[in-house]
Amino acid sequence: MRAAHEGRSPHHVIQGVIETYINFPPLQNSASYSLEQVMQQGREMKSASHADE
């Protein structure tokens, strides 16, 4: 079995992948968060787990 991209330049392979996003857009919006939000959530989870001790 031959690969679908065999004999094609990397540019054409990438272009083909990108075009699938036009035909099949994401089903939901991407998540938006900052590193500070992630760090704060980690601190909150850590303090909540130590509150039981």
N, C-alpha and C positions, 0 to 999 in steps of 0.2 A: 504494500500500500504506500503510495506516495503522499508526502505531506502537502497540504493545500498551498503552502507558501513556497514550495520548492521552485527554484528558478526565478523567484521574484526578489526585487531589491527590498531592503529593510524599510525603505520609505513607503513602498506599496503595501507591505504587510501592515505597518502602523496605520496607514490611511484606511485600510480595510477595517481594522479594529475600531478606529474612531468613528467610521461611518455607521457602525452598529449602534452607537449611542443615539444617532438620529432616529433610526428605525425602532429602537428599543430603549427609550429614556428610562432613567431611574424611577422606581415606583414611589419613592418618598424623598423628601429633602435630606440632604446630608446633615449630619450632626455638626453643631457649632459649639466649641468649647475652647477654653484657654488652659494653659498649663497651670495657672494659678487656681482655676476652678477645680482641676483634677487634684492638685495638692491639698486644697481646702477640704474636699470630699474625703480624701485619705485621712487627714487629721481628724475629721469628725467621726469617721468609722473607727479609728484607733481609740479615740476617747470614749466612744460608746461601748466598745468591747471591754475596756478597762473599768467602766462604771459598774459592771456586774461583779467585779472582784471584791 
